[in-house]
């Protein structure tokens, strides 16, 4: 299950976000949403999950003609 944590420094107002459980570049969409709601992060650090390829599972059957 995805986990989103963010901290805002009370003195500087600096935003730190940590997105966990969202592999690949999809985490950037989550980070963008947090930044749209809370404010722009000053720095971005990528974890090993960022470099993973998201697994996509087909949800239907493909019919061949």
Secondary structure in CASP SS format (residue, H / E / C, confidence):
PFRMAT SS
TARGET T0000
AUTHOR 0000-0000-0000
METHOD secondary structure of the structure
MODEL  1
X C 1.00
X C 1.00
X E 1.00
X E 1.00
X E 1.00
X E 1.00
X E 1.00
X E 1.00
X C 1.00
X C 1.00
X C 1.00
X C 1.00
X C 1.00
X C 1.00
X E 1.00
X E 1.00
X E 1.00
X E 1.00
X E 1.00
X E 1.00
X C 1.00
X C 1.00
X C 1.00
X C 1.00
X C 1.00
X H 1.00
X H 1.00
X H 1.00
X H 1.00
X H 1.00
X H 1.00
X H 1.00
X H 1.00
X H 1.00
X H 1.00
X H 1.00
X H 1.00
X H 1.00
X C 1.00
X C 1.00
X C 1.00
X C 1.00
X C 1.00
X C 1.00
X C 1.00
X C 1.00
X C 1.00
X H 1.00
X H 1.00
X H 1.00
X H 1.00
X C 1.00
X C 1.00
X C 1.00
X C 1.00
X C 1.00
X C 1.00
X C 1.00
X C 1.00
X C 1.00
X C 1.00
X C 1.00
X C 1.00
X C 1.00
X C 1.00
END
